[in-house]
Amino acid sequence: MTMHDGIKRWTAKRKTALVIEIIQGKTTESEASRSFDLTPSEIEGWVEDAKRGMENSLRANPLDIREQYGKQLRDLQEAYGEAMLELRARKKRQALLDAQDGN
């Protein structure tokens, strides 16, 4: 599949073709961004999704989609929880510092 201007809908097949061109070095993410009026983060997301998909497909025991999303959700929940703990600790510390300044 060759890439051409005027693409109105980015199907999985078109995204795959673009990602393959990037991986093969035929184009770069920034060139594709300019050529197809896409955001760099959008293209980076497609490339990252492709890498995760390739890694999973090459595993001895590939995860199914539900397992993949479950793992991703657990990782995000863990990161969110850590961020909330840090935020609470910072607020508590600031409250203690403000109380000390008031004395």
N, CA, C and O atoms as CSV, one atom per row, in Angstrom:
chain,resi,resn,atom,element,x,y,z
A,1,MET,N,N,0.840,-1.177,0.000
A,1,MET,CA,C,0.000,0.000,0.000
A,1,MET,C,C,0.886,1.241,0.000
A,1,MET,O,O,1.782,1.355,0.837
A,2,THR,N,N,0.655,2.159,-0.911
A,2,THR,CA,C,1.436,3.384,-0.957
A,2,THR,C,C,0.640,4.509,-0.324
A,2,THR,O,O,-0.588,4.530,-0.400
A,3,MET,N,N,1.331,5.431,0.290
A,3,MET,CA,C,0.688,6.558,0.946
A,3,MET,C,C,0.453,7.650,-0.100
A,3,MET,O,O,1.262,7.839,-1.008
A,4,HIS,N,N,-0.644,8.349,0.039
A,4,HIS,CA,C,-0.919,9.459,-0.872
A,4,HIS,C,C,-1.691,10.538,-0.130
A,4,HIS,O,O,-2.315,10.274,0.898
A,5,ASP,N,N,-1.645,11.751,-0.659
A,5,ASP,CA,C,-2.348,12.869,-0.033
A,5,ASP,C,C,-3.857,12.683,-0.176
A,5,ASP,O,O,-4.321,11.940,-1.042
A,6,GLY,N,N,-4.598,13.348,0.663
A,6,GLY,CA,C,-6.047,13.313,0.569
A,6,GLY,C,C,-6.693,12.190,1.340
A,6,GLY,O,O,-7.862,11.885,1.102
A,7,ILE,N,N,-5.984,11.563,2.254
A,7,ILE,CA,C,-6.578,10.496,3.055
A,7,ILE,C,C,-7.571,11.137,4.012
A,7,ILE,O,O,-7.212,12.011,4.802
A,8,LYS,N,N,-8.808,10.701,3.937
A,8,LYS,CA,C,-9.846,11.273,4.781
A,8,LYS,C,C,-10.051,10.462,6.051
A,8,LYS,O,O,-10.414,11.015,7.089
A,9,ARG,N,N,-9.823,9.165,5.979
A,9,ARG,CA,C,-10.052,8.289,7.124
A,9,ARG,C,C,-8.854,7.379,7.314
A,9,ARG,O,O,-8.423,6.697,6.383
A,10,TRP,N,N,-8.319,7.374,8.528
A,10,TRP,CA,C,-7.141,6.569,8.817
A,10,TRP,C,C,-7.574,5.214,9.353
A,10,TRP,O,O,-7.756,5.034,10.557
A,11,THR,N,N,-7.734,4.274,8.445
A,11,THR,CA,C,-8.098,2.912,8.824
A,11,THR,C,C,-6.883,2.223,9.444
A,11,THR,O,O,-5.762,2.724,9.352
A,12,ALA,N,N,-7.109,1.094,10.063
A,12,ALA,CA,C,-6.013,0.330,10.652
A,12,ALA,C,C,-4.987,-0.045,9.581
A,12,ALA,O,O,-3.784,-0.055,9.842
A,13,LYS,N,N,-5.467,-0.351,8.386
A,13,LYS,CA,C,-4.566,-0.728,7.292
A,13,LYS,C,C,-3.665,0.439,6.885
A,13,LYS,O,O,-2.473,0.251,6.643
A,14,ARG,N,N,-4.232,1.634,6.812
A,14,ARG,CA,C,-3.436,2.817,6.452
A,14,ARG,C,C,-2.445,3.171,7.567
A,14,ARG,O,O,-1.295,3.516,7.297
A,15,LYS,N,N,-2.903,3.081,8.819
A,15,LYS,CA,C,-2.009,3.354,9.943
A,15,LYS,C,C,-0.836,2.375,9.926
A,15,LYS,O,O,0.314,2.765,10.127
A,16,THR,N,N,-1.138,1.109,9.685
A,16,THR,CA,C,-0.097,0.076,9.627
A,16,THR,C,C,0.908,0.392,8.532
A,16,THR,O,O,2.116,0.287,8.744
A,17,ALA,N,N,0.420,0.774,7.375
A,17,ALA,CA,C,1.320,1.092,6.260
A,17,ALA,C,C,2.237,2.255,6.615
A,17,ALA,O,O,3.427,2.227,6.302
A,18,LEU,N,N,1.693,3.270,7.264
A,18,LEU,CA,C,2.504,4.423,7.648
A,18,LEU,C,C,3.529,4.026,8.710
A,18,LEU,O,O,4.694,4.415,8.622
A,19,VAL,N,N,3.112,3.270,9.693
A,19,VAL,CA,C,4.030,2.834,10.755
A,19,VAL,C,C,5.162,1.988,10.159
A,19,VAL,O,O,6.319,2.141,10.551
A,20,ILE,N,N,4.840,1.109,9.231
A,20,ILE,CA,C,5.872,0.289,8.584
A,20,ILE,C,C,6.863,1.169,7.834
A,20,ILE,O,O,8.067,0.917,7.874
A,21,GLU,N,N,6.370,2.200,7.149
A,21,GLU,CA,C,7.273,3.114,6.442
A,21,GLU,C,C,8.201,3.827,7.428
A,21,GLU,O,O,9.371,4.059,7.127
A,22,ILE,N,N,7.677,4.172,8.599
A,22,ILE,CA,C,8.502,4.830,9.615
A,22,ILE,C,C,9.543,3.856,10.145
A,22,ILE,O,O,10.715,4.210,10.272
A,23,ILE,N,N,9.127,2.635,10.455
A,23,ILE,CA,C,10.053,1.626,10.983
A,23,ILE,C,C,11.144,1.294,9.963
A,23,ILE,O,O,12.301,1.089,10.329
A,24,GLN,N,N,10.770,1.243,8.687
A,24,GLN,CA,C,11.742,0.923,7.634
A,24,GLN,C,C,12.638,2.113,7.282
A,24,GLN,O,O,13.576,1.974,6.498
A,25,GLY,N,N,12.351,3.271,7.857
A,25,GLY,CA,C,13.171,4.447,7.598
A,25,GLY,C,C,12.833,5.162,6.304
A,25,GLY,O,O,13.594,6.020,5.857
A,26,LYS,N,N,11.708,4.826,5.694
A,26,LYS,CA,C,11.308,5.476,4.448
A,26,LYS,C,C,10.779,6.891,4.708
A,26,LYS,O,O,10.793,7.745,3.822
A,27,THR,N,N,10.317,7.119,5.930
A,27,THR,CA,C,9.858,8.450,6.342
A,27,THR,C,C,10.071,8.564,7.843
A,27,THR,O,O,10.377,7.580,8.516
A,28,THR,N,N,9.909,9.760,8.350
A,28,THR,CA,C,10.029,9.969,9.793
A,28,THR,C,C,8.664,10.386,10.335
A,28,THR,O,O,7.757,10.730,9.577
A,29,GLU,N,N,8.541,10.349,11.653
A,29,GLU,CA,C,7.283,10.763,12.274
A,29,GLU,C,C,6.995,12.230,11.958
A,29,GLU,O,O,5.850,12.593,11.688
A,30,SER,N,N,8.031,13.075,11.992
A,30,SER,CA,C,7.808,14.502,11.720
A,30,SER,C,C,7.438,14.743,10.256
A,30,SER,O,O,6.592,15.591,9.968
A,31,GLU,N,N,8.059,14.012,9.328
A,31,GLU,CA,C,7.697,14.147,7.911
A,31,GLU,C,C,6.258,13.700,7.682
A,31,GLU,O,O,5.504,14.363,6.970
A,32,ALA,N,N,5.880,12.582,8.283
A,32,ALA,CA,C,4.523,12.074,8.132
A,32,ALA,C,C,3.517,13.052,8.739
A,32,ALA,O,O,2.432,13.261,8.196
A,33,SER,N,N,3.889,13.638,9.857
A,33,SER,CA,C,3.018,14.613,10.516
A,33,SER,C,C,2.723,15.781,9.577
A,33,SER,O,O,1.575,16.197,9.420
A,34,ARG,N,N,3.768,16.292,8.966
A,34,ARG,CA,C,3.583,17.411,8.025
A,34,ARG,C,C,2.838,16.975,6.767
A,34,ARG,O,O,1.937,17.675,6.305
A,35,SER,N,N,3.205,15.835,6.216
A,35,SER,CA,C,2.617,15.373,4.953
A,35,SER,C,C,1.127,15.080,5.061
A,35,SER,O,O,0.359,15.372,4.145
A,36,PHE,N,N,0.729,14.505,6.184
A,36,PHE,CA,C,-0.654,14.050,6.322
A,36,PHE,C,C,-1.469,14.880,7.293
A,36,PHE,O,O,-2.597,14.520,7.629
A,37,ASP,N,N,-0.900,16.002,7.751
A,37,ASP,CA,C,-1.592,16.910,8.665
A,37,ASP,C,C,-2.093,16.167,9.905
A,37,ASP,O,O,-3.254,16.284,10.299
A,38,LEU,N,N,-1.182,15.402,10.505
A,38,LEU,CA,C,-1.468,14.659,11.733
A,38,LEU,C,C,-0.592,15.231,12.841
A,38,LEU,O,O,0.463,15.806,12.571
A,39,THR,N,N,-1.023,15.075,14.070
A,39,THR,CA,C,-0.189,15.544,15.169
A,39,THR,C,C,0.938,14.534,15.412
A,39,THR,O,O,0.741,13.331,15.245
A,40,PRO,N,N,2.104,15.020,15.801
A,40,PRO,CA,C,3.196,14.099,16.091
A,40,PRO,C,C,2.820,13.089,17.183
A,40,PRO,O,O,3.210,11.924,17.114
A,41,SER,N,N,2.070,13.536,18.181
A,41,SER,CA,C,1.693,12.621,19.268
A,41,SER,C,C,0.761,11.519,18.764
A,41,SER,O,O,0.802,10.396,19.267
A,42,GLU,N,N,-0.064,11.827,17.789
A,42,GLU,CA,C,-0.952,10.818,17.209
A,42,GLU,C,C,-0.131,9.715,16.533
A,42,GLU,O,O,-0.381,8.527,16.731
A,43,ILE,N,N,0.842,10.129,15.741
A,43,ILE,CA,C,1.696,9.164,15.042
A,43,ILE,C,C,2.543,8.387,16.042
A,43,ILE,O,O,2.699,7.173,15.911
A,44,GLU,N,N,3.095,9.080,17.047
A,44,GLU,CA,C,3.884,8.400,18.077
A,44,GLU,C,C,3.042,7.338,18.780
A,44,GLU,O,O,3.539,6.258,19.101
A,45,GLY,N,N,1.781,7.643,19.015
A,45,GLY,CA,C,0.878,6.675,19.641
A,45,GLY,C,C,0.691,5.442,18.781
A,45,GLY,O,O,0.679,4.320,19.288
A,46,TRP,N,N,0.544,5.648,17.464
A,46,TRP,CA,C,0.390,4.506,16.555
A,46,TRP,C,C,1.643,3.640,16.569
A,46,TRP,O,O,1.557,2.412,16.581
A,47,VAL,N,N,2.813,4.288,16.569
A,47,VAL,CA,C,4.073,3.542,16.567
A,47,VAL,C,C,4.210,2.755,17.872
A,47,VAL,O,O,4.612,1.592,17.857
A,48,GLU,N,N,3.879,3.387,18.999
A,48,GLU,CA,C,3.956,2.695,20.293
A,48,GLU,C,C,2.968,1.525,20.349
A,48,GLU,O,O,3.306,0.452,20.849
A,49,ASP,N,N,1.761,1.727,19.842
A,49,ASP,CA,C,0.777,0.643,19.797
A,49,ASP,C,C,1.301,-0.517,18.959
A,49,ASP,O,O,1.145,-1.682,19.324
A,50,ALA,N,N,1.923,-0.183,17.835
A,50,ALA,CA,C,2.465,-1.221,16.957
A,50,ALA,C,C,3.575,-1.999,17.647
A,50,ALA,O,O,3.650,-3.222,17.536
A,51,LYS,N,N,4.445,-1.275,18.365
A,51,LYS,CA,C,5.532,-1.948,19.081
A,51,LYS,C,C,4.981,-2.898,20.139
A,51,LYS,O,O,5.455,-4.025,20.276
A,52,ARG,N,N,3.972,-2.435,20.893
A,52,ARG,CA,C,3.377,-3.298,21.915
A,52,ARG,C,C,2.733,-4.518,21.271
A,52,ARG,O,O,2.848,-5.629,21.790
A,53,GLY,N,N,2.060,-4.319,20.152
A,53,GLY,CA,C,1.416,-5.425,19.456
A,53,GLY,C,C,2.422,-6.434,18.941
A,53,GLY,O,O,2.206,-7.643,19.027
A,54,MET,N,N,3.531,-5.924,18.402
A,54,MET,CA,C,4.570,-6.829,17.903
A,54,MET,C,C,5.187,-7.611,19.051
A,54,MET,O,O,5.403,-8.818,18.944
A,55,GLU,N,N,5.471,-6.918,20.152
A,55,GLU,CA,C,6.068,-7.595,21.304
A,55,GLU,C,C,5.151,-8.700,21.801
A,55,GLU,O,O,5.603,-9.808,22.090
A,56,ASN,N,N,3.869,-8.398,21.900
A,56,ASN,CA,C,2.922,-9.400,22.386
A,56,ASN,C,C,2.827,-10.583,21.427
A,56,ASN,O,O,2.784,-11.734,21.860
A,57,SER,N,N,2.793,-10.301,20.131
A,57,SER,CA,C,2.640,-11.398,19.171
A,57,SER,C,C,3.862,-12.306,19.123
A,57,SER,O,O,3.761,-13.461,18.708
A,58,LEU,N,N,5.012,-11.793,19.545
A,58,LEU,CA,C,6.235,-12.595,19.532
A,58,LEU,C,C,6.483,-13.323,20.851
A,58,LEU,O,O,7.475,-14.040,20.982
A,59,ARG,N,N,5.605,-13.148,21.815
A,59,ARG,CA,C,5.735,-13.867,23.086
A,59,ARG,C,C,5.432,-15.346,22.886
A,59,ARG,O,O,4.701,-15.729,21.973
A,60,ALA,N,N,6.003,-16.158,23.749
A,60,ALA,CA,C,5.712,-17.589,23.701
A,60,ALA,C,C,4.243,-17.836,24.019
A,60,ALA,O,O,3.618,-18.725,23.441
A,61,ASN,N,N,3.695,-17.049,24.938
A,61,ASN,CA,C,2.274,-17.134,25.310
A,61,ASN,C,C,1.658,-15.740,25.228
A,61,ASN,O,O,1.573,-15.039,26.236
A,62,PRO,N,N,1.225,-15.334,24.026
A,62,PRO,CA,C,0.695,-13.974,23.871
A,62,PRO,C,C,-0.527,-13.730,24.759
A,62,PRO,O,O,-1.351,-14.615,24.990
A,63,LEU,N,N,-0.607,-12.488,25.247
A,63,LEU,CA,C,-1.771,-12.074,26.022
A,63,LEU,C,C,-2.918,-11.775,25.069
A,63,LEU,O,O,-2.699,-11.278,23.964
A,64,ASP,N,N,-4.147,-12.079,25.495
A,64,ASP,CA,C,-5.254,-11.654,24.655
A,64,ASP,C,C,-5.527,-10.179,24.936
A,64,ASP,O,O,-4.979,-9.610,25.880
A,65,ILE,N,N,-6.357,-9.576,24.133
A,65,ILE,CA,C,-6.636,-8.146,24.228
A,65,ILE,C,C,-7.146,-7.772,25.612
A,65,ILE,O,O,-6.734,-6.753,26.166
A,66,ARG,N,N,-8.027,-8.571,26.171
A,66,ARG,CA,C,-8.577,-8.261,27.494
A,66,ARG,C,C,-7.468,-8.226,28.542
A,66,ARG,O,O,-7.449,-7.348,29.405
A,67,GLU,N,N,-6.549,-9.180,28.463
A,67,GLU,CA,C,-5.425,-9.197,29.402
A,67,GLU,C,C,-4.531,-7.975,29.215
A,67,GLU,O,O,-4.063,-7.379,30.186
A,68,GLN,N,N,-4.298,-7.608,27.949
A,68,GLN,CA,C,-3.458,-6.445,27.670
A,68,GLN,C,C,-4.076,-5.188,28.279
A,68,GLN,O,O,-3.393,-4.421,28.958
A,69,TYR,N,N,-5.375,-4.977,28.035
A,69,TYR,CA,C,-6.031,-3.785,28.570
A,69,TYR,C,C,-6.115,-3.844,30.088
A,69,TYR,O,O,-6.002,-2.815,30.755
A,70,GLY,N,N,-6.311,-5.036,30.639
A,70,GLY,CA,C,-6.344,-5.188,32.089
A,70,GLY,C,C,-5.015,-4.800,32.715
A,70,GLY,O,O,-4.975,-4.103,33.728
A,71,LYS,N,N,-3.921,-5.259,32.102
A,71,LYS,CA,C,-2.584,-4.920,32.607
A,71,LYS,C,C,-2.343,-3.426,32.492
A,71,LYS,O,O,-1.826,-2.804,33.420
A,72,GLN,N,N,-2.715,-2.847,31.355
A,72,GLN,CA,C,-2.527,-1.414,31.144
A,72,GLN,C,C,-3.350,-0.621,32.163
A,72,GLN,O,O,-2.873,0.377,32.702
A,73,LEU,N,N,-4.570,-1.057,32.424
A,73,LEU,CA,C,-5.425,-0.386,33.400
A,73,LEU,C,C,-4.821,-0.485,34.800
A,73,LEU,O,O,-4.799,0.506,35.529
A,74,ARG,N,N,-4.335,-1.655,35.181
A,74,ARG,CA,C,-3.708,-1.814,36.495
A,74,ARG,C,C,-2.490,-0.911,36.637
A,74,ARG,O,O,-2.289,-0.296,37.685
A,75,ASP,N,N,-1.673,-0.829,35.584
A,75,ASP,CA,C,-0.489,0.033,35.614
A,75,ASP,C,C,-0.887,1.502,35.785
A,75,ASP,O,O,-0.262,2.236,36.551
A,76,LEU,N,N,-1.930,1.923,35.066
A,76,LEU,CA,C,-2.396,3.307,35.175
A,76,LEU,C,C,-2.985,3.591,36.552
A,76,LEU,O,O,-2.759,4.661,37.117
A,77,GLN,N,N,-3.738,2.640,37.091
A,77,GLN,CA,C,-4.311,2.814,38.425
A,77,GLN,C,C,-3.207,2.922,39.473
A,77,GLN,O,O,-3.298,3.728,40.399
A,78,GLU,N,N,-2.173,2.110,39.323
A,78,GLU,CA,C,-1.046,2.160,40.253
A,78,GLU,C,C,-0.347,3.514,40.183
A,78,GLU,O,O,-0.030,4.107,41.214
A,79,ALA,N,N,-0.110,3.998,38.972
A,79,ALA,CA,C,0.540,5.299,38.800
A,79,ALA,C,C,-0.328,6.418,39.380
A,79,ALA,O,O,0.187,7.346,40.004
A,80,TYR,N,N,-1.643,6.327,39.174
A,80,TYR,CA,C,-2.564,7.326,39.717
A,80,TYR,C,C,-2.523,7.311,41.238
A,80,TYR,O,O,-2.467,8.364,41.873
A,81,GLY,N,N,-2.549,6.121,41.818
A,81,GLY,CA,C,-2.500,5.992,43.270
A,81,GLY,C,C,-1.234,6.594,43.849
A,81,GLY,O,O,-1.276,7.289,44.864
A,82,GLU,N,N,-0.106,6.326,43.202
A,82,GLU,CA,C,1.168,6.885,43.659
A,82,GLU,C,C,1.154,8.405,43.568
A,82,GLU,O,O,1.633,9.089,44.472
A,83,ALA,N,N,0.610,8.928,42.488
A,83,ALA,CA,C,0.544,10.380,42.320
A,83,ALA,C,C,-0.348,11.017,43.387
A,83,ALA,O,O,-0.030,12.083,43.914
A,84,MET,N,N,-1.465,10.360,43.701
A,84,MET,CA,C,-2.361,10.887,44.737
A,84,MET,C,C,-1.687,10.873,46.103
A,84,MET,O,O,-1.831,11.827,46.868
A,85,LEU,N,N,-0.947,9.796,46.428
A,85,LEU,CA,C,-0.228,9.739,47.704
A,85,LEU,C,C,0.797,10.862,47.803
A,85,LEU,O,O,0.929,11.510,48.841
A,86,GLU,N,N,1.515,11.081,46.713
A,86,GLU,CA,C,2.519,12.141,46.704
A,86,GLU,C,C,1.862,13.508,46.875
A,86,GLU,O,O,2.368,14.353,47.612
A,87,LEU,N,N,0.750,13.724,46.203
A,87,LEU,CA,C,0.040,15.000,46.314
A,87,LEU,C,C,-0.443,15.235,47.736
A,87,LEU,O,O,-0.299,16.334,48.270
A,88,ARG,N,N,-1.017,14.203,48.350
A,88,ARG,CA,C,-1.488,14.332,49.733
A,88,ARG,C,C,-0.334,14.625,50.682
A,88,ARG,O,O,-0.461,15.445,51.592
A,89,ALA,N,N,0.795,13.950,50.466
A,89,ALA,CA,C,1.965,14.176,51.320
A,89,ALA,C,C,2.467,15.604,51.167
A,89,ALA,O,O,2.830,16.240,52.156
A,90,ARG,N,N,2.492,16.105,49.964
A,90,ARG,CA,C,2.942,17.487,49.737
A,90,ARG,C,C,2.005,18.490,50.400
A,90,ARG,O,O,2.456,19.469,50.995
A,91,LYS,N,N,0.690,18.245,50.295
A,91,LYS,CA,C,-0.280,19.145,50.924
A,91,LYS,C,C,-0.132,19.125,52.445
A,91,LYS,O,O,-0.200,20.167,53.097
A,92,LYS,N,N,0.069,17.945,52.996
A,92,LYS,CA,C,0.230,17.812,54.447
A,92,LYS,C,C,1.503,18.520,54.895
A,92,LYS,O,O,1.513,19.225,55.904
A,93,ARG,N,N,2.563,18.324,54.143
A,93,ARG,CA,C,3.832,18.989,54.461
A,93,ARG,C,C,3.675,20.494,54.409
A,93,ARG,O,O,4.161,21.205,55.289
A,94,GLN,N,N,2.994,20.988,53.375
A,94,GLN,CA,C,2.799,22.430,53.242
A,94,GLN,C,C,1.955,22.970,54.396
A,94,GLN,O,O,2.221,24.061,54.900
A,95,ALA,N,N,0.936,22.209,54.818
A,95,ALA,CA,C,0.100,22.631,55.937
A,95,ALA,C,C,0.927,22.708,57.217
A,95,ALA,O,O,0.762,23.637,58.008
A,96,LEU,N,N,1.819,21.732,57.424
A,96,LEU,CA,C,2.692,21.755,58.594
A,96,LEU,C,C,3.647,22.942,58.557
A,96,LEU,O,O,3.869,23.589,59.581
A,97,LEU,N,N,4.215,23.236,57.386
A,97,LEU,CA,C,5.114,24.372,57.244
A,97,LEU,C,C,4.373,25.677,57.483
A,97,LEU,O,O,4.896,26.584,58.130
A,98,ASP,N,N,3.158,25.773,56.962
A,98,ASP,CA,C,2.349,26.985,57.170
A,98,ASP,C,C,2.003,27.146,58.655
A,98,ASP,O,O,1.984,28.266,59.166
A,99,ALA,N,N,1.728,26.035,59.349
A,99,ALA,CA,C,1.405,26.093,60.771
A,99,ALA,C,C,2.637,26.543,61.564
A,99,ALA,O,O,2.504,27.295,62.529
A,100,GLN,N,N,3.819,26.095,61.172
A,100,GLN,CA,C,5.049,26.490,61.864
A,100,GLN,C,C,5.324,27.977,61.651
A,100,GLN,O,O,5.770,28.671,62.566
A,101,ASP,N,N,5.059,28.456,60.451
A,101,ASP,CA,C,5.262,29.879,60.150
A,101,ASP,C,C,4.285,30.758,60.930
A,101,ASP,O,O,4.590,31.913,61.228
A,102,GLY,N,N,3.121,30.220,61.260
A,102,GLY,CA,C,2.105,30.970,61.990
A,102,GLY,C,C,2.398,31.078,63.459
A,102,GLY,O,O,1.825,31.931,64.136
A,103,ASN,N,N,3.283,30.229,63.983
A,103,ASN,CA,C,3.609,30.257,65.426
A,103,ASN,C,C,4.625,31.279,65.757
A,103,ASN,O,O,5.000,31.422,66.921
